[in-house]
Amino acid sequence: MATHLSRFRAVAPAAVRGRQADRLFVAVRRIAVDLAGQAAVEGVLNDVSPFGCRLAVTGAFDAGEAVVLRIGGGMEVPAVVVWSGDGAMGCRFDRPMPRAALRPLMLRD
């Protein structure tokens, strides 16, 4: 309930989180990005969640492009580029990754 002291006070908008899950930092860093009809591009995986990841790459990718991420040499994850620029890009996985699949990415040697 507003009082005469707060009725006309400007209120900052509530912070909105756009992510569905917290990002997890990874120990497995090497990644290859395959784009249909082009050679794979090497990259560095910065963080990951069950729904997507952020990586550093060379080369330009367009938002909406379908890619296959080859993580840690064996795991293949189909994804869509959400944003790209300044040597980095964010991808959304086609299907959420189960936590059990993420666990090996976090383990240290």
TORTIFI-772150 format. One record per residue: residue number from 1; x, y, z of N, C-alpha, C, O, CB in turn. Coordinates in steps of 0.1 Angstrom, whole numbers, always signed. Glycine has a CB too. Layout:
% residues N
<NUM, <X, Y, Z>, <X, Y, Z>, <X, Y, Z>, <X, Y, Z>, <X, Y, Z>>
...
END
This chain:
% residues 109
<1, <+8, -12, +0>, <+0, +0, +0>, <+9, +12, +0>, <+18, +13, +8>, <-10, +0, +12>>
<2, <+6, +22, -9>, <+14, +34, -10>, <+10, +44, +1>, <-2, +45, +4>, <+13, +40, -24>>
<3, <+20, +51, +6>, <+17, +62, +15>, <+20, +75, +8>, <+25, +75, -3>, <+26, +60, +28>>
<4, <+17, +86, +15>, <+19, +99, +9>, <+34, +101, +6>, <+37, +110, -1>, <+13, +110, +17>>
<5, <+43, +94, +13>, <+57, +96, +12>, <+63, +88, +0>, <+73, +92, -6>, <+64, +91, +24>>
<6, <+56, +77, -4>, <+62, +69, -15>, <+53, +69, -28>, <+57, +63, -37>, <+63, +55, -10>>
<7, <+42, +75, -27>, <+32, +74, -38>, <+38, +80, -52>, <+35, +74, -62>, <+20, +82, -35>>
<8, <+46, +90, -51>, <+52, +96, -63>, <+67, +94, -65>, <+73, +100, -74>, <+49, +111, -63>>
<9, <+72, +86, -57>, <+87, +83, -58>, <+89, +74, -70>, <+82, +64, -72>, <+92, +77, -45>>
<10, <+100, +77, -78>, <+104, +69, -89>, <+109, +56, -84>, <+117, +56, -74>, <+114, +76, -98>>
<11, <+106, +45, -90>, <+110, +32, -86>, <+118, +25, -98>, <+113, +25, -109>, <+98, +23, -81>>
<12, <+129, +21, -95>, <+137, +14, -105>, <+130, +1, -109>, <+125, -6, -101>, <+152, +12, -101>>
<13, <+131, -3, -122>, <+125, -16, -126>, <+132, -27, -119>, <+144, -27, -116>, <+126, -17, -141>>
<14, <+125, -38, -117>, <+131, -50, -111>, <+141, -56, -121>, <+139, -56, -133>, <+120, -60, -108>>
<15, <+151, -62, -115>, <+161, -69, -123>, <+155, -81, -129>, <+149, -89, -122>, <+174, -72, -115>>
<16, <+157, -84, -142>, <+152, -95, -148>, <+164, -104, -153>, <+172, -99, -160>, <+143, -92, -160>>
<17, <+164, -116, -149>, <+174, -126, -153>, <+169, -133, -166>, <+158, -139, -166>, <+177, -136, -143>>
<18, <+176, -132, -176>, <+172, -138, -189>, <+176, -153, -190>, <+172, -160, -200>, <+178, -131, -200>>
<19, <+184, -158, -181>, <+189, -172, -182>, <+180, -181, -174>, <+174, -178, -164>, <+203, -172, -176>>
<20, <+179, -193, -180>, <+171, -203, -173>, <+179, -211, -162>, <+173, -217, -153>, <+166, -213, -183>>
<21, <+192, -210, -163>, <+201, -217, -153>, <+214, -209, -151>, <+218, -202, -161>, <+203, -232, -156>>
<22, <+220, -211, -140>, <+233, -204, -138>, <+244, -211, -147>, <+243, -223, -150>, <+237, -206, -123>>
<23, <+253, -203, -151>, <+264, -208, -159>, <+275, -214, -150>, <+277, -209, -139>, <+271, -196, -168>>
<24, <+280, -225, -155>, <+291, -232, -147>, <+304, -231, -154>, <+305, -232, -167>, <+287, -247, -146>>
<25, <+314, -228, -147>, <+328, -227, -153>, <+333, -241, -155>, <+330, -250, -148>, <+337, -219, -144>>
<26, <+341, -242, -166>, <+345, -255, -171>, <+360, -258, -170>, <+368, -248, -170>, <+340, -257, -185>>
<27, <+363, -270, -168>, <+377, -275, -169>, <+381, -279, -183>, <+392, -276, -187>, <+380, -286, -159>>
<28, <+372, -285, -190>, <+374, -288, -204>, <+373, -276, -212>, <+362, -270, -213>, <+364, -300, -209>>
<29, <+383, -271, -219>, <+383, -258, -226>, <+382, -259, -241>, <+377, -250, -248>, <+394, -250, -222>>
<30, <+388, -270, -247>, <+389, -271, -262>, <+375, -275, -267>, <+368, -283, -262>, <+399, -281, -266>>
<31, <+372, -268, -278>, <+359, -271, -285>, <+361, -269, -300>, <+369, -260, -304>, <+348, -262, -279>>
<32, <+354, -276, -308>, <+353, -274, -322>, <+339, -271, -326>, <+330, -277, -321>, <+359, -287, -330>>
<33, <+338, -261, -335>, <+324, -257, -339>, <+323, -261, -354>, <+331, -255, -362>, <+322, -241, -337>>
<34, <+314, -269, -357>, <+311, -274, -371>, <+299, -267, -376>, <+288, -267, -370>, <+309, -289, -372>>
<35, <+301, -260, -388>, <+290, -253, -395>, <+289, -261, -408>, <+299, -263, -415>, <+293, -238, -397>>
<36, <+277, -264, -411>, <+274, -273, -423>, <+282, -267, -436>, <+280, -255, -439>, <+259, -273, -426>>
<37, <+289, -276, -442>, <+296, -272, -454>, <+309, -264, -452>, <+315, -260, -462>, <+287, -264, -463>>
<38, <+313, -262, -440>, <+326, -255, -438>, <+335, -263, -428>, <+330, -272, -421>, <+323, -241, -431>>
<39, <+348, -260, -428>, <+357, -266, -419>, <+354, -262, -405>, <+349, -251, -402>, <+372, -263, -423>>
<40, <+357, -272, -396>, <+355, -269, -382>, <+364, -257, -377>, <+375, -256, -382>, <+357, -281, -373>>
<41, <+359, -249, -368>, <+366, -238, -362>, <+369, -242, -347>, <+360, -246, -340>, <+358, -225, -363>>
<42, <+382, -240, -344>, <+386, -243, -330>, <+381, -231, -321>, <+381, -220, -325>, <+401, -245, -329>>
<43, <+378, -235, -309>, <+374, -224, -299>, <+377, -228, -285>, <+383, -239, -282>, <+359, -221, -300>>
<44, <+374, -219, -276>, <+377, -221, -261>, <+363, -220, -254>, <+357, -209, -255>, <+387, -211, -256>>
<45, <+359, -230, -247>, <+347, -230, -240>, <+349, -222, -227>, <+357, -225, -219>, <+342, -244, -237>>
<46, <+341, -212, -225>, <+342, -203, -213>, <+333, -207, -202>, <+337, -209, -190>, <+339, -189, -217>>
<47, <+320, -210, -205>, <+311, -215, -195>, <+300, -222, -201>, <+298, -221, -214>, <+306, -203, -186>>
<48, <+292, -230, -194>, <+282, -238, -199>, <+271, -239, -189>, <+273, -238, -177>, <+287, -252, -203>>
<49, <+258, -241, -194>, <+247, -244, -185>, <+240, -256, -192>, <+244, -260, -203>, <+237, -232, -183>>
<50, <+229, -262, -186>, <+222, -272, -193>, <+216, -267, -206>, <+212, -276, -215>, <+211, -278, -184>>
<51, <+214, -254, -208>, <+207, -249, -220>, <+216, -243, -230>, <+211, -240, -242>, <+197, -239, -215>>
<52, <+228, -239, -227>, <+237, -233, -237>, <+251, -231, -232>, <+254, -235, -221>, <+231, -220, -241>>
<53, <+259, -223, -240>, <+273, -221, -236>, <+277, -208, -242>, <+271, -202, -251>, <+282, -232, -240>>
<54, <+289, -203, -237>, <+296, -191, -243>, <+310, -196, -246>, <+316, -202, -238>, <+296, -179, -233>>
<55, <+315, -192, -258>, <+328, -197, -262>, <+335, -186, -269>, <+329, -177, -275>, <+327, -209, -270>>
<56, <+348, -186, -269>, <+357, -177, -277>, <+360, -184, -290>, <+365, -196, -289>, <+370, -173, -269>>
<57, <+358, -178, -301>, <+361, -184, -314>, <+367, -173, -324>, <+365, -161, -322>, <+348, -190, -320>>
<58, <+374, -178, -334>, <+378, -169, -345>, <+368, -172, -356>, <+364, -183, -358>, <+393, -172, -349>>
<59, <+365, -162, -363>, <+356, -163, -374>, <+342, -157, -371>, <+339, -155, -359>, <+354, -178, -378>>
<60, <+334, -155, -381>, <+321, -149, -379>, <+310, -159, -380>, <+310, -168, -389>, <+319, -137, -389>>
<61, <+301, -158, -371>, <+289, -167, -371>, <+277, -157, -371>, <+277, -147, -364>, <+289, -177, -359>>
<62, <+266, -161, -377>, <+254, -153, -377>, <+244, -159, -367>, <+243, -172, -366>, <+248, -153, -391>>
<63, <+237, -151, -360>, <+226, -156, -351>, <+216, -164, -359>, <+213, -160, -370>, <+219, -144, -344>>
<64, <+212, -175, -354>, <+203, -184, -360>, <+209, -195, -368>, <+202, -205, -372>, <+194, -176, -370>>
<65, <+223, -195, -370>, <+229, -206, -377>, <+230, -219, -368>, <+232, -218, -356>, <+244, -202, -380>>
<66, <+227, -230, -374>, <+228, -243, -367>, <+242, -248, -368>, <+249, -248, -378>, <+219, -253, -374>>
<67, <+248, -252, -356>, <+261, -257, -355>, <+261, -270, -347>, <+251, -273, -340>, <+270, -246, -349>>
<68, <+272, -277, -348>, <+274, -288, -339>, <+287, -286, -331>, <+298, -283, -337>, <+276, -302, -347>>
<69, <+286, -286, -318>, <+297, -283, -309>, <+304, -297, -306>, <+296, -306, -301>, <+293, -275, -297>>
<70, <+316, -298, -308>, <+324, -310, -304>, <+332, -306, -291>, <+342, -300, -292>, <+333, -316, -315>>
<71, <+327, -311, -280>, <+333, -307, -267>, <+341, -318, -261>, <+337, -329, -261>, <+322, -303, -257>>
<72, <+353, -315, -258>, <+362, -325, -251>, <+366, -336, -260>, <+369, -347, -255>, <+355, -330, -239>>
<73, <+365, -335, -273>, <+369, -345, -282>, <+359, -356, -285>, <+359, -362, -296>, <+381, -352, -277>>
<74, <+349, -358, -277>, <+339, -369, -280>, <+325, -365, -279>, <+317, -371, -286>, <+341, -379, -270>>
<75, <+321, -355, -272>, <+307, -351, -270>, <+303, -342, -282>, <+309, -332, -284>, <+305, -344, -256>>
<76, <+292, -346, -289>, <+287, -338, -300>, <+274, -332, -295>, <+265, -339, -292>, <+286, -346, -313>>
<77, <+272, -319, -296>, <+260, -312, -291>, <+255, -303, -302>, <+261, -293, -305>, <+263, -304, -278>>
<78, <+243, -306, -308>, <+237, -297, -318>, <+232, -284, -311>, <+226, -285, -300>, <+226, -304, -325>>
<79, <+235, -273, -317>, <+231, -260, -311>, <+228, -250, -321>, <+230, -252, -333>, <+243, -255, -302>>
<80, <+223, -238, -317>, <+220, -227, -325>, <+227, -215, -320>, <+228, -212, -308>, <+204, -224, -326>>
<81, <+234, -207, -329>, <+241, -195, -325>, <+230, -185, -321>, <+221, -182, -329>, <+250, -190, -336>>
<82, <+231, -179, -309>, <+222, -169, -304>, <+228, -155, -306>, <+220, -146, -310>, <+219, -171, -289>>
<83, <+241, -153, -304>, <+247, -141, -306>, <+262, -143, -309>, <+267, -154, -306>, <+246, -131, -294>>
<84, <+268, -134, -316>, <+282, -135, -320>, <+288, -121, -322>, <+282, -113, -327>, <+284, -144, -333>>
<85, <+300, -120, -317>, <+307, -107, -319>, <+320, -106, -311>, <+320, -112, -300>, <+298, -96, -316>>
<86, <+329, -98, -315>, <+342, -96, -308>, <+349, -108, -303>, <+354, -109, -292>, <+339, -87, -295>>
<87, <+349, -118, -312>, <+357, -131, -309>, <+350, -140, -300>, <+356, -149, -295>, <+370, -127, -304>>
<88, <+337, -138, -297>, <+329, -147, -288>, <+316, -150, -294>, <+311, -143, -303>, <+328, -141, -274>>
<89, <+309, -160, -289>, <+296, -163, -293>, <+289, -171, -282>, <+295, -178, -274>, <+295, -171, -306>>
<90, <+275, -170, -282>, <+267, -177, -273>, <+258, -187, -281>, <+253, -183, -292>, <+258, -168, -265>>
<91, <+257, -199, -276>, <+249, -209, -283>, <+238, -215, -274>, <+240, -216, -262>, <+258, -220, -288>>
<92, <+227, -218, -279>, <+216, -225, -272>, <+216, -239, -277>, <+215, -241, -289>, <+202, -217, -274>>
<93, <+216, -249, -268>, <+216, -263, -272>, <+202, -266, -278>, <+192, -261, -273>, <+219, -272, -261>>
<94, <+201, -275, -287>, <+188, -280, -293>, <+180, -287, -282>, <+168, -285, -282>, <+191, -289, -305>>
<95, <+187, -294, -274>, <+180, -301, -262>, <+188, -298, -250>, <+201, -298, -250>, <+179, -317, -265>>
<96, <+182, -296, -238>, <+190, -293, -226>, <+199, -305, -223>, <+195, -317, -225>, <+180, -291, -214>>
<97, <+211, -302, -219>, <+220, -313, -215>, <+217, -317, -200>, <+216, -309, -192>, <+235, -308, -216>>
<98, <+217, -330, -198>, <+215, -335, -184>, <+227, -331, -176>, <+238, -331, -181>, <+212, -350, -184>>
<99, <+225, -329, -163>, <+236, -326, -154>, <+247, -336, -154>, <+259, -333, -153>, <+231, -324, -140>>
<100, <+243, -349, -156>, <+253, -360, -157>, <+262, -358, -169>, <+274, -361, -168>, <+246, -373, -158>>
<101, <+258, -352, -180>, <+266, -349, -191>, <+275, -337, -189>, <+286, -337, -194>, <+258, -347, -204>>
<102, <+271, -328, -180>, <+279, -316, -177>, <+290, -319, -167>, <+301, -313, -167>, <+270, -305, -172>>
<103, <+288, -329, -158>, <+297, -332, -148>, <+312, -334, -152>, <+321, -329, -147>, <+292, -344, -140>>
<104, <+314, -342, -163>, <+328, -345, -167>, <+335, -332, -172>, <+347, -331, -172>, <+328, -355, -178>>
<105, <+327, -322, -177>, <+333, -310, -181>, <+339, -302, -170>, <+348, -293, -172>, <+323, -302, -189>>
<106, <+334, -304, -158>, <+338, -296, -146>, <+350, -303, -139>, <+357, -296, -131>, <+327, -294, -137>>
<107, <+352, -315, -141>, <+363, -323, -133>, <+376, -319, -138>, <+379, -317, -150>, <+361, -338, -135>>
<108, <+385, -317, -129>, <+399, -314, -132>, <+407, -327, -134>, <+404, -337, -128>, <+405, -305, -121>>
<109, <+418, -326, -142>, <+427, -338, -143>, <+434, -341, -131>, <+442, -350, -130>, <+437, -335, -155>>
END
